[in-house]
Amino acid sequence: MAPPTPVLAREELPEIPQSKNCVLKSLTQFQCQLRPAGSGLYECVPFKRLFQECRDPSGRFKSRIEVTSPLTNH
């Protein structure tokens, strides 16, 4: 099981690190619902999540911060 990870809203972060050692990564997830209920048919809608992955100056450690905004999927 993964260790507990704090979840913070963008405005709760003191700052989002800006570094030349960062890359933007994306992940596509799907939200699915049974349509109509009991039919066995699913309707799935994709949505994208964006992450900024940064390495420390030594290049040994990585941190990943989700930077998805409400406008990412519109």
VEXTOR-711143 format. One record per atom (N, C-alpha, C): residue number from 1; residue in three letters; atom name; x, y, z. Coordinates in Angstrom, 1 decimal, padded with zeros to 4 digits. Example, Ala and Ser with C-alpha at 12.3 -4.5 7.8 and 13.67 -1.06 7.14 Angstrom:
BEGIN
+-----+--------+-------+--------+--------+--------+
| num | residu | atome |      X |      Y |      Z |
+-----+--------+-------+--------+--------+--------+
|   1 |    ALA |     N |  013.2 | -005.7 |  007.8 |
|   1 |    ALA |    CA |  012.3 | -004.5 |  007.8 |
|   1 |    ALA |     C |  013.2 | -003.3 |  007.8 |
|   2 |    SER |     N |  012.8 | -002.2 |  007.1 |
|   2 |    SER |    CA |  013.7 | -001.1 |  007.1 |
|   2 |    SER |     C |  012.9 |  000.0 |  007.9 |
+-----+--------+-------+--------+--------+--------+
END
This chain:
BEGIN
+-----+--------+-------+--------+--------+--------+
| num | residu | atome |      X |      Y |      Z |
+-----+--------+-------+--------+--------+--------+
|   1 |    MET |     N |  000.8 | -001.2 |  000.0 |
|   1 |    MET |    CA |  000.0 |  000.0 |  000.0 |
|   1 |    MET |     C |  000.9 |  001.2 |  000.0 |
|   2 |    ALA |     N |  000.5 |  002.2 | -000.8 |
|   2 |    ALA |    CA |  001.3 |  003.5 | -000.8 |
|   2 |    ALA |     C |  001.2 |  004.2 |  000.5 |
|   3 |    PRO |     N |  002.2 |  005.0 |  000.8 |
|   3 |    PRO |    CA |  002.2 |  005.8 |  002.0 |
|   3 |    PRO |     C |  001.1 |  006.9 |  001.9 |
|   4 |    PRO |     N |  000.6 |  007.4 |  003.0 |
|   4 |    PRO |    CA | -000.4 |  008.5 |  002.9 |
|   4 |    PRO |     C |  000.3 |  009.8 |  002.2 |
|   5 |    THR |     N | -000.4 |  010.4 |  001.3 |
|   5 |    THR |    CA |  000.1 |  011.6 |  000.7 |
|   5 |    THR |     C | -000.9 |  012.7 |  000.9 |
|   6 |    PRO |     N | -000.4 |  013.9 |  001.4 |
|   6 |    PRO |    CA | -001.3 |  015.0 |  001.6 |
|   6 |    PRO |     C | -001.8 |  015.5 |  000.2 |
|   7 |    VAL |     N | -003.1 |  015.9 |  000.2 |
|   7 |    VAL |    CA | -003.7 |  016.4 | -001.0 |
|   7 |    VAL |     C | -004.1 |  017.9 | -000.7 |
|   8 |    LEU |     N | -003.5 |  018.8 | -001.5 |
|   8 |    LEU |    CA | -003.7 |  020.2 | -001.3 |
|   8 |    LEU |     C | -004.3 |  020.8 | -002.6 |
|   9 |    ALA |     N | -005.1 |  021.8 | -002.4 |
|   9 |    ALA |    CA | -005.6 |  022.5 | -003.6 |
|   9 |    ALA |     C | -004.5 |  023.5 | -004.0 |
|  10 |    ARG |     N | -004.6 |  023.9 | -005.2 |
|  10 |    ARG |    CA | -003.5 |  024.7 | -005.8 |
|  10 |    ARG |     C | -003.3 |  026.0 | -004.9 |
|  11 |    GLU |     N | -004.4 |  026.6 | -004.4 |
|  11 |    GLU |    CA | -004.2 |  027.8 | -003.6 |
|  11 |    GLU |     C | -003.6 |  027.5 | -002.2 |
|  12 |    GLU |     N | -003.6 |  026.3 | -001.8 |
|  12 |    GLU |    CA | -003.1 |  025.9 | -000.5 |
|  12 |    GLU |     C | -001.5 |  025.7 | -000.6 |
|  13 |    LEU |     N | -001.0 |  025.5 | -001.8 |
|  13 |    LEU |    CA |  000.5 |  025.3 | -001.9 |
|  13 |    LEU |     C |  001.2 |  026.7 | -001.7 |
|  14 |    PRO |     N |  002.3 |  026.6 | -000.9 |
|  14 |    PRO |    CA |  003.0 |  027.9 | -000.7 |
|  14 |    PRO |     C |  003.5 |  028.4 | -002.1 |
|  15 |    GLU |     N |  004.0 |  027.6 | -002.9 |
|  15 |    GLU |    CA |  004.4 |  028.0 | -004.3 |
|  15 |    GLU |     C |  004.6 |  026.7 | -005.1 |
|  16 |    ILE |     N |  004.4 |  026.8 | -006.4 |
|  16 |    ILE |    CA |  004.7 |  025.7 | -007.3 |
|  16 |    ILE |     C |  006.1 |  025.9 | -007.8 |
|  17 |    PRO |     N |  007.0 |  024.9 | -007.5 |
|  17 |    PRO |    CA |  008.4 |  025.1 | -007.9 |
|  17 |    PRO |     C |  008.6 |  025.3 | -009.4 |
|  18 |    GLN |     N |  009.4 |  026.3 | -009.7 |
|  18 |    GLN |    CA |  009.8 |  026.6 | -011.1 |
|  18 |    GLN |     C |  011.2 |  026.2 | -011.2 |
|  19 |    SER |     N |  011.5 |  025.3 | -012.1 |
|  19 |    SER |    CA |  012.9 |  024.9 | -012.3 |
|  19 |    SER |     C |  013.1 |  024.4 | -013.7 |
|  20 |    LYS |     N |  014.4 |  024.5 | -014.1 |
|  20 |    LYS |    CA |  014.7 |  023.9 | -015.5 |
|  20 |    LYS |     C |  014.8 |  022.4 | -015.4 |
|  21 |    ASN |     N |  014.7 |  021.8 | -014.2 |
|  21 |    ASN |    CA |  014.8 |  020.4 | -014.0 |
|  21 |    ASN |     C |  013.4 |  019.8 | -013.9 |
|  22 |    CYS |     N |  012.4 |  020.5 | -014.5 |
|  22 |    CYS |    CA |  011.0 |  020.0 | -014.4 |
|  22 |    CYS |     C |  010.5 |  019.7 | -015.8 |
|  23 |    VAL |     N |  009.6 |  018.7 | -015.9 |
|  23 |    VAL |    CA |  008.9 |  018.4 | -017.1 |
|  23 |    VAL |     C |  007.4 |  018.2 | -016.8 |
|  24 |    LEU |     N |  006.6 |  018.5 | -017.8 |
|  24 |    LEU |    CA |  005.1 |  018.3 | -017.6 |
|  24 |    LEU |     C |  004.7 |  016.9 | -018.1 |
|  25 |    LYS |     N |  004.0 |  016.2 | -017.2 |
|  25 |    LYS |    CA |  003.5 |  014.9 | -017.6 |
|  25 |    LYS |     C |  002.0 |  014.9 | -017.5 |
|  26 |    SER |     N |  001.4 |  014.0 | -018.3 |
|  26 |    SER |    CA | -000.1 |  014.0 | -018.3 |
|  26 |    SER |     C | -000.6 |  012.5 | -018.2 |
|  27 |    LEU |     N | -001.8 |  012.4 | -017.7 |
|  27 |    LEU |    CA | -002.4 |  011.1 | -017.4 |
|  27 |    LEU |     C | -003.9 |  011.3 | -017.9 |
|  28 |    THR |     N | -004.4 |  010.4 | -018.6 |
|  28 |    THR |    CA | -005.8 |  010.4 | -019.0 |
|  28 |    THR |     C | -006.5 |  009.3 | -018.2 |
|  29 |    GLN |     N | -007.6 |  009.8 | -017.5 |
|  29 |    GLN |    CA | -008.4 |  008.9 | -016.7 |
|  29 |    GLN |     C | -009.8 |  008.9 | -017.4 |
|  30 |    PHE |     N | -010.6 |  008.0 | -017.0 |
|  30 |    PHE |    CA | -012.0 |  007.9 | -017.5 |
|  30 |    PHE |     C | -012.9 |  007.8 | -016.3 |
|  31 |    GLN |     N | -014.0 |  008.6 | -016.4 |
|  31 |    GLN |    CA | -015.1 |  008.6 | -015.4 |
|  31 |    GLN |     C | -016.2 |  007.8 | -016.1 |
|  32 |    CYS |     N | -016.6 |  006.7 | -015.5 |
|  32 |    CYS |    CA | -017.7 |  005.9 | -016.2 |
|  32 |    CYS |     C | -018.9 |  005.8 | -015.3 |
|  33 |    GLN |     N | -020.0 |  005.8 | -016.0 |
|  33 |    GLN |    CA | -021.3 |  005.6 | -015.4 |
|  33 |    GLN |     C | -022.1 |  004.6 | -016.1 |
|  34 |    LEU |     N | -022.9 |  003.8 | -015.4 |
|  34 |    LEU |    CA | -023.8 |  002.8 | -016.0 |
|  34 |    LEU |     C | -025.0 |  003.6 | -016.6 |
|  35 |    ARG |     N | -025.3 |  003.4 | -017.9 |
|  35 |    ARG |    CA | -026.3 |  004.1 | -018.6 |
|  35 |    ARG |     C | -027.2 |  003.2 | -019.4 |
|  36 |    PRO |     N | -028.4 |  003.1 | -019.3 |
|  36 |    PRO |    CA | -029.3 |  003.5 | -018.1 |
|  36 |    PRO |     C | -029.0 |  002.5 | -017.0 |
|  37 |    ALA |     N | -029.4 |  002.8 | -015.8 |
|  37 |    ALA |    CA | -029.1 |  001.9 | -014.7 |
|  37 |    ALA |     C | -029.7 |  000.5 | -014.9 |
|  38 |    GLY |     N | -028.9 | -000.5 | -014.7 |
|  38 |    GLY |    CA | -029.3 | -001.8 | -014.8 |
|  38 |    GLY |     C | -029.2 | -002.4 | -016.2 |
|  39 |    SER |     N | -028.8 | -001.6 | -017.2 |
|  39 |    SER |    CA | -028.7 | -002.0 | -018.6 |
|  39 |    SER |     C | -027.4 | -002.8 | -018.9 |
|  40 |    GLY |     N | -026.4 | -002.6 | -018.1 |
|  40 |    GLY |    CA | -025.1 | -003.2 | -018.3 |
|  40 |    GLY |     C | -024.3 | -002.4 | -019.3 |
|  41 |    LEU |     N | -024.8 | -001.2 | -019.8 |
|  41 |    LEU |    CA | -024.0 | -000.4 | -020.7 |
|  41 |    LEU |     C | -023.3 |  000.7 | -019.9 |
|  42 |    TYR |     N | -022.1 |  001.0 | -020.3 |
|  42 |    TYR |    CA | -021.3 |  002.1 | -019.6 |
|  42 |    TYR |     C | -021.1 |  003.2 | -020.5 |
|  43 |    GLU |     N | -021.1 |  004.4 | -020.0 |
|  43 |    GLU |    CA | -020.7 |  005.6 | -020.7 |
|  43 |    GLU |     C | -019.5 |  006.2 | -020.0 |
|  44 |    CYS |     N | -018.4 |  006.3 | -020.7 |
|  44 |    CYS |    CA | -017.1 |  006.7 | -020.1 |
|  44 |    CYS |     C | -016.7 |  008.0 | -020.8 |
|  45 |    VAL |     N | -016.3 |  009.0 | -020.0 |
|  45 |    VAL |    CA | -015.8 |  010.3 | -020.4 |
|  45 |    VAL |     C | -014.3 |  010.4 | -020.0 |
|  46 |    PRO |     N | -013.4 |  010.7 | -021.0 |
|  46 |    PRO |    CA | -012.0 |  010.9 | -020.6 |
|  46 |    PRO |     C | -011.8 |  012.3 | -020.0 |
|  47 |    PHE |     N | -010.9 |  012.4 | -019.1 |
|  47 |    PHE |    CA | -010.4 |  013.7 | -018.6 |
|  47 |    PHE |     C | -008.9 |  013.6 | -018.3 |
|  48 |    LYS |     N | -008.2 |  014.7 | -018.5 |
|  48 |    LYS |    CA | -006.8 |  014.7 | -018.4 |
|  48 |    LYS |     C | -006.3 |  015.3 | -017.1 |
|  49 |    ARG |     N | -005.3 |  014.8 | -016.5 |
|  49 |    ARG |    CA | -004.7 |  015.3 | -015.3 |
|  49 |    ARG |     C | -003.2 |  015.7 | -015.7 |
|  50 |    LEU |     N | -002.8 |  016.8 | -015.2 |
|  50 |    LEU |    CA | -001.4 |  017.3 | -015.5 |
|  50 |    LEU |     C | -000.6 |  017.3 | -014.2 |
|  51 |    PHE |     N |  000.7 |  016.9 | -014.4 |
|  51 |    PHE |    CA |  001.6 |  016.9 | -013.3 |
|  51 |    PHE |     C |  002.9 |  017.5 | -013.7 |
|  52 |    GLN |     N |  003.5 |  018.2 | -012.7 |
|  52 |    GLN |    CA |  004.9 |  018.8 | -012.9 |
|  52 |    GLN |     C |  005.8 |  017.9 | -012.2 |
|  53 |    GLU |     N |  006.8 |  017.3 | -012.9 |
|  53 |    GLU |    CA |  007.7 |  016.4 | -012.2 |
|  53 |    GLU |     C |  009.1 |  017.1 | -012.2 |
|  54 |    CYS |     N |  009.7 |  017.3 | -011.0 |
|  54 |    CYS |    CA |  010.9 |  018.0 | -010.9 |
|  54 |    CYS |     C |  011.9 |  017.1 | -010.2 |
|  55 |    ARG |     N |  013.2 |  017.3 | -010.6 |
|  55 |    ARG |    CA |  014.3 |  016.6 | -010.0 |
|  55 |    ARG |     C |  015.0 |  017.6 | -009.1 |
|  56 |    ASP |     N |  015.6 |  017.1 | -008.0 |
|  56 |    ASP |    CA |  016.4 |  018.0 | -007.2 |
|  56 |    ASP |     C |  017.7 |  018.3 | -007.9 |
|  57 |    PRO |     N |  018.5 |  019.3 | -007.4 |
|  57 |    PRO |    CA |  019.7 |  019.7 | -008.2 |
|  57 |    PRO |     C |  020.7 |  018.6 | -008.4 |
|  58 |    SER |     N |  020.7 |  017.6 | -007.5 |
|  58 |    SER |    CA |  021.6 |  016.4 | -007.7 |
|  58 |    SER |     C |  021.1 |  015.5 | -008.7 |
|  59 |    GLY |     N |  019.8 |  015.6 | -009.1 |
|  59 |    GLY |    CA |  019.1 |  014.7 | -010.0 |
|  59 |    GLY |     C |  018.8 |  013.3 | -009.5 |
|  60 |    ARG |     N |  018.9 |  013.1 | -008.2 |
|  60 |    ARG |    CA |  018.7 |  011.8 | -007.6 |
|  60 |    ARG |     C |  017.2 |  011.6 | -007.1 |
|  61 |    PHE |     N |  016.5 |  012.7 | -006.8 |
|  61 |    PHE |    CA |  015.2 |  012.6 | -006.2 |
|  61 |    PHE |     C |  014.2 |  013.4 | -007.1 |
|  62 |    LYS |     N |  013.0 |  012.8 | -007.2 |
|  62 |    LYS |    CA |  011.9 |  013.4 | -008.0 |
|  62 |    LYS |     C |  010.8 |  013.8 | -007.1 |
|  63 |    SER |     N |  010.1 |  014.9 | -007.4 |
|  63 |    SER |    CA |  008.8 |  015.2 | -006.8 |
|  63 |    SER |     C |  007.8 |  015.5 | -007.9 |
|  64 |    ARG |     N |  006.6 |  015.1 | -007.6 |
|  64 |    ARG |    CA |  005.5 |  015.3 | -008.6 |
|  64 |    ARG |     C |  004.4 |  016.0 | -008.0 |
|  65 |    ILE |     N |  004.0 |  017.1 | -008.6 |
|  65 |    ILE |    CA |  002.9 |  018.0 | -008.1 |
|  65 |    ILE |     C |  001.8 |  018.0 | -009.2 |
|  66 |    GLU |     N |  000.6 |  017.8 | -008.8 |
|  66 |    GLU |    CA | -000.5 |  017.9 | -009.8 |
|  66 |    GLU |     C | -000.8 |  019.4 | -010.0 |
|  67 |    VAL |     N | -000.8 |  019.7 | -011.3 |
|  67 |    VAL |    CA | -001.1 |  021.1 | -011.7 |
|  67 |    VAL |     C | -002.3 |  021.3 | -012.6 |
|  68 |    THR |     N | -003.2 |  020.2 | -012.6 |
|  68 |    THR |    CA | -004.4 |  020.3 | -013.3 |
|  68 |    THR |     C | -005.2 |  021.5 | -012.8 |
|  69 |    SER |     N | -005.8 |  022.2 | -013.8 |
|  69 |    SER |    CA | -006.7 |  023.4 | -013.4 |
|  69 |    SER |     C | -008.1 |  023.1 | -013.9 |
|  70 |    PRO |     N | -009.1 |  023.8 | -013.4 |
|  70 |    PRO |    CA | -010.4 |  023.6 | -013.9 |
|  70 |    PRO |     C | -010.5 |  023.8 | -015.5 |
|  71 |    LEU |     N | -009.6 |  024.5 | -016.1 |
|  71 |    LEU |    CA | -009.6 |  024.8 | -017.5 |
|  71 |    LEU |     C | -008.9 |  023.7 | -018.3 |
|  72 |    THR |     N | -008.2 |  022.8 | -017.7 |
|  72 |    THR |    CA | -007.5 |  021.7 | -018.4 |
|  72 |    THR |     C | -008.4 |  020.9 | -019.3 |
|  73 |    ASN |     N | -009.6 |  020.6 | -018.9 |
|  73 |    ASN |    CA | -010.5 |  019.7 | -019.7 |
|  73 |    ASN |     C | -011.6 |  020.5 | -020.4 |
|  74 |    HIS |     N | -011.5 |  021.7 | -020.6 |
|  74 |    HIS |    CA | -012.5 |  022.5 | -021.3 |
|  74 |    HIS |     C | -012.0 |  023.0 | -022.7 |
+-----+--------+-------+--------+--------+--------+
END
